Amino acid sequence: MMNQKTEFQKSMATYALLIAVTGLFLTSIVVAAMVTDQNIFSMLPKFSWDMVNTWDKIFNQ
């Protein structure tokens, strides 16, 4: 009898691969930013509570 993987083991292997590939992708972005002397966080927009709609604004439109 052959040793076949269960569906759970296949799913976990797939998730592990996806996490590894995503980690490699994000790491490559960070490394590229470090090599080019860029600050990644300065490129992101600043969060302001003024951007958040309040329930009053939503219901009164």
C-alpha distances in whole Angstrom, upper triangle without the diagonal:
4,7,9,12,14,17,19,18,19,22,23,22,24,27,27,28,30,32,32,33,36,37,37,39,42,42,43,46,47,47,49,51,52,53,55,57,56,56,53,54,58,56,55,58,59,58,61,62,64,61,60,61,63,62,66,66,63,65,68,67
4,6,10,12,15,17,15,16,19,20,19,21,24,24,24,27,29,28,30,32,33,34,36,38,38,39,42,43,43,45,48,48,49,51,53,53,52,50,51,54,53,52,54,56,55,58,59,61,58,57,59,60,60,64,63,61,63,66,65
4,7,9,13,14,12,13,17,17,16,18,21,21,21,24,26,25,27,30,30,31,33,35,36,37,39,41,41,43,45,46,46,49,50,50,49,47,48,51,50,49,51,53,52,55,56,58,56,54,56,57,57,61,61,58,60,63,62
4,6,9,11,10,10,13,14,14,16,18,19,19,22,23,24,25,27,29,29,31,33,34,35,38,39,39,41,43,44,45,47,49,48,47,45,46,49,48,46,49,51,50,53,53,56,53,51,53,54,54,58,58,55,57,60,59
4,7,8,6,6,10,11,10,12,15,15,16,18,20,20,22,24,25,26,28,30,31,32,34,36,36,38,40,41,42,44,46,45,44,41,42,46,44,43,45,47,46,49,49,52,49,48,49,51,51,54,54,51,53,57,56
4,5,5,6,9,10,11,12,14,15,17,19,20,21,23,24,26,27,29,30,31,33,35,36,37,39,41,42,43,45,47,45,44,41,42,46,44,42,45,46,45,48,48,50,47,46,47,49,48,52,52,49,51,54,53
4,5,5,6,9,10,10,12,14,15,16,18,20,21,22,24,26,27,28,30,31,33,35,36,37,39,40,42,43,45,43,42,39,40,43,42,40,42,43,42,45,45,47,44,43,44,45,45,49,48,46,47,51,50
4,5,5,6,9,10,10,12,14,15,16,18,20,21,22,24,26,27,28,30,32,33,34,36,37,39,40,42,43,42,40,37,38,41,40,38,40,41,40,43,43,45,42,41,42,43,43,47,47,44,46,49,49
4,5,5,6,9,10,10,12,14,15,16,18,20,21,22,24,26,27,28,30,31,32,34,36,37,38,40,42,40,40,36,37,41,40,38,40,42,41,44,44,46,44,42,44,45,45,49,49,46,48,52,51
4,5,5,6,9,10,11,12,14,15,17,18,20,21,23,24,26,27,29,30,31,33,35,36,37,39,40,39,39,35,36,40,38,37,39,41,40,43,43,46,43,41,43,45,45,49,48,45,48,51,50
4,5,5,6,9,10,11,12,14,15,16,18,20,21,22,24,26,27,29,30,32,33,34,36,38,39,37,36,33,34,37,36,34,36,38,37,39,40,42,39,38,39,41,41,45,44,42,44,47,46
4,5,5,6,9,10,10,12,14,15,16,18,20,21,22,24,26,27,28,30,32,33,34,36,37,36,35,32,32,36,35,33,35,37,36,39,39,42,39,38,39,41,41,45,45,42,45,48,47
4,6,5,6,9,10,10,12,14,15,16,18,20,21,22,25,26,27,28,30,31,32,35,36,35,34,31,32,36,34,33,36,37,37,40,41,43,40,39,41,43,44,47,47,44,47,50,49
4,5,5,6,9,10,11,12,14,15,16,18,20,21,23,24,25,27,29,30,31,33,35,33,33,29,31,34,32,31,33,35,35,38,39,41,38,37,39,41,41,45,44,42,44,47,46
4,5,5,6,8,10,10,12,14,15,16,18,20,21,22,24,26,27,28,30,32,33,31,30,27,28,31,30,28,31,32,31,35,35,38,35,34,36,38,38,42,41,39,41,44,43
4,5,5,6,9,10,10,12,14,15,16,18,20,21,22,24,26,27,28,30,31,30,29,26,27,31,30,28,31,33,32,35,36,39,36,35,38,40,41,44,43,41,44,47,46
4,5,5,6,9,10,10,12,14,15,16,19,20,21,22,24,26,27,29,30,29,28,26,27,30,29,28,31,33,33,36,37,40,37,36,38,41,42,45,44,42,45,48,46
4,5,5,6,8,10,10,12,14,15,17,18,20,21,23,24,26,27,29,27,26,23,25,28,26,25,28,30,29,33,34,36,33,33,35,37,38,42,40,38,41,44,43
4,6,5,6,9,10,11,12,14,15,16,18,20,21,22,24,26,27,25,24,21,22,26,25,23,26,28,27,31,32,34,32,31,34,36,37,41,40,38,41,43,42
4,5,5,6,9,10,10,12,14,15,16,18,20,21,22,24,25,24,24,21,23,26,25,24,27,29,29,33,34,37,34,34,37,39,40,44,43,41,44,46,45
4,5,5,6,9,10,10,13,14,15,16,19,20,21,23,24,23,23,20,22,25,24,23,26,28,29,32,34,36,33,33,36,38,40,43,42,40,43,45,44
4,5,5,6,8,10,11,13,14,15,17,19,20,21,23,21,20,17,19,22,20,20,23,25,25,29,30,32,29,30,32,35,36,39,38,36,40,42,41
4,5,5,6,8,10,11,12,14,15,16,18,20,21,20,19,16,18,21,20,19,23,24,25,29,30,33,30,30,33,36,37,41,39,38,41,44,42
4,6,5,6,9,10,10,12,14,15,16,18,20,19,19,16,19,22,21,21,24,26,27,31,33,35,32,33,36,38,40,43,42,41,44,46,45
4,5,5,7,9,10,11,13,14,15,17,18,17,17,14,17,20,18,18,21,24,25,29,31,33,30,30,33,36,38,41,39,38,41,43,42
4,5,5,6,9,10,11,13,14,16,16,15,14,11,13,17,15,15,19,21,22,25,28,30,27,28,31,34,36,39,37,36,39,41,40
4,5,5,6,8,10,11,12,14,15,14,14,12,14,17,17,17,21,23,24,28,30,32,30,31,34,37,39,42,40,39,43,45,43
4,5,5,6,8,10,10,12,14,13,14,12,15,18,17,17,21,24,25,29,32,33,31,32,35,38,40,43,41,40,44,46,44
4,6,5,6,9,10,11,12,11,11,9,12,14,13,14,18,20,22,26,28,30,28,29,32,35,37,40,38,37,41,43,41
4,5,5,6,9,10,10,9,9,8,10,13,13,14,17,19,21,25,28,30,28,29,32,35,38,40,39,38,42,43,42
4,5,5,6,9,10,10,11,10,14,16,15,17,21,23,25,29,31,33,31,33,36,39,42,44,42,42,46,47,46
4,5,5,6,8,8,10,10,14,15,14,16,20,22,25,28,31,33,31,32,36,39,41,44,42,41,45,46,45
4,6,5,6,5,7,7,10,11,11,13,17,19,22,25,28,30,28,30,33,36,39,41,39,39,43,44,42
4,6,5,6,8,9,12,13,14,16,20,21,24,27,30,32,30,32,36,39,42,44,42,42,46,47,45
4,5,8,11,12,15,16,16,19,22,24,27,30,34,35,33,35,39,42,45,47,45,45,48,49,48
4,6,9,11,14,14,14,17,20,22,25,29,32,33,31,34,37,40,43,45,43,43,47,48,46
4,7,10,12,12,13,16,19,20,24,27,30,31,30,33,36,39,42,44,42,42,46,47,45
4,6,9,9,9,12,15,17,20,23,27,28,26,29,32,35,38,40,38,38,42,43,41
4,6,6,7,10,13,14,17,20,24,25,24,26,29,32,35,37,35,36,39,40,39
4,6,5,7,11,12,15,19,22,23,22,24,27,30,33,35,33,33,37,38,37
4,5,5,8,9,12,15,18,20,19,21,24,27,30,32,30,31,34,35,34
4,6,8,8,12,15,18,20,18,21,24,27,30,32,30,31,35,35,34
4,6,9,12,15,19,20,18,20,24,27,30,32,29,30,33,34,33
4,6,9,12,16,17,15,17,20,23,26,28,26,26,30,31,30
4,6,9,13,13,11,14,17,20,24,25,23,23,27,28,26
4,6,10,11,10,13,16,19,22,24,22,23,26,27,26
4,7,9,8,9,13,15,19,21,19,20,23,24,24
4,5,6,8,11,13,17,18,16,18,21,22,21
4,5,5,8,10,13,15,14,15,18,19,19
4,5,8,9,13,13,12,14,17,17,17
4,6,9,13,14,12,13,16,17,16
4,6,10,11,10,10,14,15,15
4,7,8,6,7,10,11,11
4,5,5,6,9,10,11
4,5,5,6,8,10
4,5,5,6,9
4,6,5,6
4,6,6
4,6
4
